[in-house]
Amino acid sequence: MNYKSLIMEGKSVRHFKETPIDAKILSEIEQYLLECKKLIPSIEVEARFFAGDDNYKRLYGVAGYQGVMIEAPTYLVLISEDKPHHLENAGYLGERARLKASDLGLSSCWVTYSDRNMVKNVLGIETDREVVAIIALGYGSKEKQIENTAKTGDNYSKSNLSVTKSSTERIPLEKMVFIDKWGNSADTDTLSERALLDAFSYARMAPSALNKQPWRYIVDGGKVILVLDNEEYCGSYTNKIDAGIAMLYFGVILDVTMFDSKWGFDNLDKDYGIPSNFTVIGYCNI
Ligand SMILES: Cc1cc2nc3c(=O)[nH]c(=O)nc-3n(C[C@H](O)[C@H](O)[C@H](O)COP(=O)(O)O)c2cc1C
């Protein structure tokens, strides 16, 4: 898989053709998820696919921005053990599934929800484990995509959410990456000298809920620290998924260009001058 081009060309697709997805393609995605690198390998995660339009009707009002569900021929649902950082792990894996799906010619979009038990109920999922991700999958409908190039995307406008940025725009690197301490903006020359420009340029493309782009990074010698605009990080489902996706995008580029990346979650006992509304999530040794 060419991760770089998949990341650069990736975008959320919210309108799909009715064409069903071949079972062989779905099992390729499932197999890939079993074999691929995980953020936390000890957490068991199961992938289930829900096909047919009754799933859209069942999920309407339960999932999607303010309950405005995305209509797709198939939904990938990830079901996970409830262990520390299982949601970051789900973000990492769910986004891997999106990259694989894209490699196989499919389009996709994350779908948020607030009540995971309700998701289980409407889809008839019987398990003690937790629903940790819903991803709409299908063949993108071009005509409809063109209609919907409106800046905020019709799901935002339908659900009447105020999104200040365009739904796909990204913040510049110098606002996202700091050197040594908070506020000390990185420039491209410094990142390039440290062989990190590539990884950050791709990490910047990570999708996030409502395109909030809550991630910031501090480069401290041999460590890259991921910091998130917390918005109740401890309780927020989407923030943790966003963090996992960011870890994947940064890590996968290191994996293909430099060395095997590994994220850790231990406490870092160091004062970086991080404002109180941001939380350290983890770090990657580089
Ligand atoms: C955790 C998460 C949840 C999301 N939930 C929804 C959703 O419910 N409905 C929707 O239309 N888009 C959803 N999105 C897609 C984001 O709005 C989209 O990724 C962002 O606007 C950036 O656009 P792009 O992916 O096209 O680059 C979600 C994305 C993430 C990461």
The ligand as an SDF file (V2000), in Angstrom:
LIG
                    3D

 31 33  0  0  0  0  0  0  0  0999 V2000
  -14.0080   10.6370   14.9400 C   0  0  0  0  0  0  0  0  0  0  0  0
  -14.6580   11.2450   13.7200 C   0  0  0  0  0  0  0  0  0  0  0  0
  -16.0350   11.3140   13.6420 C   0  0  0  0  0  0  0  0  0  0  0  0
  -16.6430   11.8590   12.5040 C   0  0  0  0  0  0  0  0  0  0  0  0
  -17.9990   11.8470   12.4220 N   0  0  0  0  0  0  0  0  0  0  0  0
  -18.6050   12.3320   11.3070 C   0  0  0  0  0  0  0  0  0  0  0  0
  -20.0300   12.3060   11.1940 C   0  0  0  0  0  0  0  0  0  0  0  0
  -20.7240   11.8150   12.0780 O   0  0  0  0  0  0  0  0  0  0  0  0
  -20.5890   12.8240   10.0820 N   0  0  0  0  0  0  0  0  0  0  0  0
  -19.8440   13.3750    9.0590 C   0  0  0  0  0  0  0  0  0  0  0  0
  -20.4040   13.8390    8.0840 O   0  0  0  0  0  0  0  0  0  0  0  0
  -18.4770   13.4040    9.1330 N   0  0  0  0  0  0  0  0  0  0  0  0
  -17.8500   12.8860   10.2210 C   0  0  0  0  0  0  0  0  0  0  0  0
  -16.4760   12.8850   10.3060 N   0  0  0  0  0  0  0  0  0  0  0  0
  -15.6590   13.3800    9.1760 C   0  0  0  0  0  0  0  0  0  0  0  0
  -15.0070   14.7400    9.4640 C   0  0  0  0  0  0  0  0  0  0  0  0
  -15.9760   15.7680    9.4360 O   0  0  0  0  0  0  0  0  0  0  0  0
  -13.9100   14.9710    8.4120 C   0  0  0  0  0  0  0  0  0  0  0  0
  -12.9060   14.0160    8.5930 O   0  0  0  0  0  0  0  0  0  0  0  0
  -13.2870   16.3470    8.5240 C   0  0  0  0  0  0  0  0  0  0  0  0
  -14.2510   17.3500    8.2520 O   0  0  0  0  0  0  0  0  0  0  0  0
  -12.0960   16.5160    7.5490 C   0  0  0  0  0  0  0  0  0  0  0  0
  -12.5020   16.3170    6.2150 O   0  0  0  0  0  0  0  0  0  0  0  0
  -11.7770   15.2170    5.2980 P   0  0  0  0  0  0  0  0  0  0  0  0
  -11.8450   13.9130    6.0200 O   0  0  0  0  0  0  0  0  0  0  0  0
  -12.5600   15.2220    4.0080 O   0  0  0  0  0  0  0  0  0  0  0  0
  -10.3680   15.6730    5.0980 O   0  0  0  0  0  0  0  0  0  0  0  0
  -15.8470   12.3650   11.4330 C   0  0  0  0  0  0  0  0  0  0  0  0
  -14.4580   12.2810   11.5290 C   0  0  0  0  0  0  0  0  0  0  0  0
  -13.8510   11.7220   12.6400 C   0  0  0  0  0  0  0  0  0  0  0  0
  -12.3650   11.6070   12.6910 C   0  0  0  0  0  0  0  0  0  0  0  0
  1  2  1  0
  2  3  1  0
  2 30  2  0
  3  4  2  0
  4  5  1  0
  4 28  1  0
  5  6  2  0
  6  7  1  0
  6 13  1  0
  7  8  2  0
  7  9  1  0
  9 10  1  0
 10 11  2  0
 10 12  1  0
 12 13  2  0
 13 14  1  0
 14 15  1  0
 14 28  1  0
 15 16  1  0
 16 17  1  0
 16 18  1  0
 18 19  1  0
 18 20  1  0
 20 21  1  0
 20 22  1  0
 22 23  1  0
 23 24  1  0
 24 25  2  0
 24 26  1  0
 24 27  1  0
 28 29  2  0
 29 30  1  0
 30 31  1  0
M  END
$$$$
